[in-house]
Structures are given as C-alpha cells and as structure tokens.
Amino acid sequence: MPVAPRRPAALRGRVFRGSAVLAAGTLSPGELRGPAWRRLFRDVYACADLPLTHELRVRAAARLLVPGAVVSGASAAVLWGLPVAERDDAVELTVPPGSTVCRVPGIRVRRRHLDPAHVTVRNGTAVMTADATVVDLARAGTLEDAVVLIDRAVDLGTTSLAWVRDVAETTTGRGCRQARTAARLADGLAGSPQETRLRLLLHRSELPRPVAQYEVRDEAGFVARVDFAWPEAKVAVEYEGLWHGEAPQQVIADRRRLNRLTEAGWTVMFVTAADLRRPAEIVGRIATALRR
C-alpha cells in the first residue's frame, strides 16, 4: 500500500520558498519533489490542496519573489474579481523606477512610478486600486473592450463609475485618451459584456438612443426590467445569452415575463451573440419595430 506523503502542519494550505524549508529541515529534497507540493515558480511551492489559479500564482510571486512589488495589470484585475487573465498567464507586477529585480520565468515586472493613492492592500497583497486597474487596462486593446471592462467592474461592485472617470481624467501617457473615452462611454448598467457591446452598437447607429435597464410598469405595478427600451414606442431589446432555455424553471419564468410585457403592449426583440456579428440586421429590425 502506498505511503501517504508527509505534510507538516506549518506548510498545509501555504505557499513557501523551497530553499527555506530545506534549510530549516522541514522537508527533505525528495519530499519537496513529492505529490504533496506543487511548484509555482523557481524555488516557490504551494500545498497541493490549494486550487491552482492565477490568483494563487500572483500572491506567491508578489509576496515571495518580488518584495515591495505592487500587483498590476491583468493580474490586479483578477485580484479584484475580473477574470481577464488565464491561470498560466504571466503574473504582472510593478516596482519603483531603478529597482533591481531578478528575471523569473512566468513573471513580468514593469518599472514605473505609481501614485500612492492608486495602491492599496488586498488580503495582505499590495495591489493597484480597482479604479486605477481598469483605467490602466483601458489604455490598451480596442476601445470596445475597454468599455466592456469598465462596465463589468462597475456591475460587479468592484468600483464605481465616478471613481473610474475621476482616475481616467487625470491619467497621462500612452493610451490616456482611449481610457478617458472608454470611461465616458461606460454606464455600468450592463449585466454582461455582450450587453455592453449591444449598447455600443445601438449608440453608433442612427436609431434614437434607448434607455438602458428600463423598468416597465402597468396599472398593476412593476412588469419587468428590460435591457434597452424606447418607452414611447413600447419597444424593448433584450440580449439573450446561452443560459436562456437551459433550465426548465428559467423557461417558465421567461415566458411569463414575456407574456406580461406583451399584455402591457410592448414589442420585445431578442439579440444573440450570432446577431451581433450582423449589426446592420439588428439595426434594421429595430428601426422597423419603431416605425410600427
């Protein structure tokens, strides 16, 4: 019968430097290479019971390999609950200008000055604030992706749209104009990235501006909240994700909701991810409904 690997209590659920536990005699070289521990970086290990995530790698890198570093970029976004980095993506850290840092595979270090007001501590790890993080990321990539990220952060309660806009207005350097534009275009109301993309599509079109997250009411009171509405025409547009129709109870609830909207005199149109690849068709269908 195989012998279970020895797991000292002091190392259970922890990340640690391999050289330190070997020097202290806590583990032998053979035990360190065993199944009880998982190698994250050179000389950095974690208890194998810990889920291997980007967040785990981030905390290990910031605390053990680059002391004094601030988690930034996509890695900071992950710490704030925004899944914009994959598990094995390079960990992004920032250190002050002039700092000497050894190169470590799997870690990308940037040297720059960070405003102290844009740095905080989250669960024991120094990290850029959520508002500064999303503005920093909004500098790069496409404008639409930047708006999606800001909307997502606000919707999750990670930050507020006002804070993001304040940081964006004072940011300088490469991509600062895009970050400011993205902050102005974001509204923080979208329940999903695709809703943001749909809103941007509608705003770019010649259609009248819809009201986002509009509450439909009738004589009896609240009927439903719709993604986008033209109240005077009683036309609503909803983004329909893949989850719709998967659960029987959701199908029933969706049908009741649609029936109530129809009874209240509303025309409801649905847009899917496939539809977003045909923007002219979406705009045309809505325009036809509005003319009616």
N, C-alpha and C positions, 0 to 999 in steps of 0.2 A: 504494500500500500504506500503511495507517495506521501512524503512527509510535508506537511503544510509549511510554507516559508515563515520564517520568524519575522514578526512585525513589532519592533519596540514601540511601546505606547507613546513615547515622545515624538515619534515620526508619523503616527497614524493621522491621516487627513491633512498632512502638511506638505509643503514644498521645502526643499533644502539643498544646500551645496553638498555634492558628493564628497569632495575633499575634506569638508569639515567633519562629517560623520565618520569618515575613515580615520582621520587623525584622532578623533575622540574615542575610537574603538567601539562606537555604537553599532556599526555594521562592518562586516568583512568585505573585501572586494568581490568575492563570489556572491554574497548575499545582496550586494548593491546591484549586481547584474541579474538578479533573480526576478521572478514574476510579481513580487510584492511591490516593486517600484517601477516607475515609468520615467524614462529620460526625456526631458523637455528641451533642454539646450545643453551645450557643453558644460559639464560639471553641475548641472541643475536637474534635480529629480523631484518627482511627486509621488505621493502614495497612489497606488494603482486603483484604489477605491474612489478617487476623485474623478469626476467626468472630465474627459479631455476636451476642453473648449478653448476658444480664442481668449476668453476672459482669464482662464487659468494661466495660460502662457503669458498674457500681459502682466498679471500680478507677479508672476515669478520673475520675469525679466526686469520689471521696474524695481522690485524690492531687493533682488539678489545680484543682478548682473550690472545694473547701471544706477548706482546710488545717486540720489539727487535728481534723477530724471523725472520729467512730467509726461504722463501718457497723453498722446495727442493723436490727431488724425482719425482714421477709421477705428483704431484701437480704442480711443477715447469714446467714440460713438457707441462701441459695443458695451463699454462700462456703463453708459447711460441708457442701455436697453435698446439701442438701434442696431439691428443685425446687418451691418453694412460690410462686415469682414468675415471671411470664412475661417474655420478653425486653424488651418495651417498657413494662413497669410502671415506675412512678416509683421511683427509687432512694431508699432510706431511710437517712438519716444522723442522727446525734445530736451536738450540740455542747453545751458547758457553758452554764449559765444566764447570760444577759447578753451572750452572743456576738452580734456583728453579722455577718449573712450576707446577701448579695445574693440575691434570688429568681432562680432559674434554672428555666425550664420543664423538667419531667422529673425534678426532684429535690425530695424532701420532707424538710425539715430540722426536727428536733424539739430543743427546748432543755430539757435536764434534767441532773441530776447522775447520773453512773454510778459505781458502786463500782469503784475501780481493780482490784479482784480479779476483776471481771467483764469486763475488757478485755484483749485480747491482740493480737498482730501475726501475721497470716497472709499469707505471700507478700508481705511488705512493706506490707500494708494493715492499719490499726488496725480491729479488729472486736470485737464482743461475743463472749465465750466461747460455745461451743456450748450449755452447760447454761443460761447466762443467756438466750441467744437463745430457746430453746424454751420456757422459763418465761415470758418476756416475751410471746411469741406466744400462749401458752396462756391468757392473760388474756382475750382477745377471742374472738369467734365462739362456736361451740357447744362444750359440754363434750366431746362425742364427737370432734369434730375435734381438740380439744386432746390427747386421749388418743392419737389416731391419730398426731399429730405427734411426741409423745414416744416412742411405741413405734418409730416409723420412725427417729428419731435414734439410739436405743439399738441397734436392729437393724443399722444401718449402721456402728456403731462410732464414731459422731461424738462420743458422750459416754456416760456411764454412768447407769444409773437412780439409783444412790445420789447422784451429784453433782446430778442434776436435783432429786431430792427435797430435798436439803440447801438448794439455792438457793430452791426453792419455799417451804420452811418459813420462810425469813427475808424473803421478799418482802412488800412492803406496797403499799397504794394500790389503785386501781380494778382489779378482776378478780383480786385476790390469792387470794380464796377458791376461785375456779374453778381457778386454776393449782395450788393445793395439792391440790384434789380430783382433778384430772387426773393429777398426779404419783402419787397414791396408787393410782389405778385402772390406771395403766400397768404392764405387766410386762416390756416389752422383748423379748418372745419371738416376736411376730408377724412373719411373713415378708412381709406385705403389709398395706396399710391395711384391706382388706376382712376380713382375718383378725381385726384388732383390732375392727372393727365386729361381726363374728360373736361374738367373745368377750364383748363388752359386752351383746349381745342375750341370750346364754345366761346371763350373770350376773344380768340383770334378771328373768329368768324364774323360775318355781318349780322348775325342774329342779335336781337336785343339781349342785354345782359340778364341772365337768370338770377334768381335768389337761391343761394346755397342753403341747404338744410332747412327748408321751409316747412313750417307746421301748418298742415291743412286742418281746418275746423269746419264743422257744420252746426246746425241748430242744437245738436246734442252734445257738442263739445269737440274734443280732440279726435281726429280721424287717423292721421299718420304724419310722420315726418318724411319728406322726400328729399332726395339728393339735390335736385335742381328743379326750380319751378318758375313758371311765368304765370303768376296768380290771376292777372286779368283775363288771360286766355284759358285758365284752368288746364294748363298743360304741364306735365311733370316728366322728368327724365331720371331714370334710376340706373346706376351701374350694377350689373348683375355678375357677381363673382361665381367661382366654381362651386362654392358651398351651397348655393341655392339648389334645392331639389334633392340634396343628398340624404337628408333626414326626413322621414315622413311627417314628423311634427312641425318641421320648418315649412314643408309644402303646404300644410293645412293653414298655418299662420300667414304665409304669404298670400294664399288665395283669399282668406278672409280680409286681409288688409287691402288687396286689390279690389275686391268687391265693394268695400266701403268707399274707396276712392271713386270708383265708377258710379256708385249710387249718389255720391256728392257732386257728380257732374264733371269729374276730371278725366282727361285723357292721359294715360300713363304709357310712356315708351321706355323700353329697356335697351341698354347698350352693353355689349360684352367685350372681352379683350380682342376677339376677332374683328368686331366692328371698329375698334379704334384704329385698325390698320386701313380703314376705308373712311377717312374723315369726311370726304365730300358727301358720301351717302348719309352719314349721320346728320349732317347739317341740312341736307335736303329733306330728310324725313321730318325733322323738327320744324323746318320752315313751312312744310305742307300742313302740319298739325296746327301751327299758329295761325295760318291763313284761314283755316276752317272756323 
